[in-house]
């Protein structure tokens, strides 16, 4: 695995109420990074990702849905 990747999911409108905390992404058999997200209620959600290389963050990003 070239990168270590961590992510967390949360609802921006209720910041902290449904925060998953930092979770390490896993690789599946096709070498895709996977992050389970538990969408517990309708509304706006955000996934924040950090990719690490040699212990240093090389990418920060977020996805809203």
N, C-alpha and C positions, 0 to 999 in steps of 0.2 A: 504494500500500500504506500504510494508515494506521499500522500498527505494524511495527517490526522485531521479530522473534521469534527467540529462540535456544533450543535444547534440547540435552539430552544423555541418553544411555541408559546404564544400568549395572545390575549385579546387587548389591542391597544386602547380601546375604550374603557376597559376595566383592568388596567395594568396591574399585574401581580395577583389577580383573583384566580386565574387559571394558568399561571406560569408553570411550565414543565420543568424549569431548571435546566442547567446545561446537561446535554445528553451527547455521548459520542456516537457519531454515525458509523454504521457498519457497511461492509461491502457484501453484495450478493454474489451469486455464481457468475454473473455477467460483468462483475466489477463496477456496478452502479452503487453509488452511495445511498443509503437508506436511513430515513429518520421517521420513526413512528410518531404520528401526531394524533392526539386524542381530542377530537372536536366535540366538546361536551354540550354545546348549545349553539344556536344560530347567532350570527353576527359577524363582525369583522375580526379576522385572525391575522397574525403575523408570525412568520418563521424567520428567525435571525440565525445566520450561519457564519462560522469562522473556520477558515482552512489554515492549518499550521504546517510549516516545513522546518524541520530542525529546531523545534521549540519556539519559533517565531511566527506570529500571525502574518499571512501573506494576502489574505482576502477577507473582508467583512462585507456582508450583504444581507438584504432582507427581501422577503416575498410576502406580499399582502394578498389575502383572498377573502 
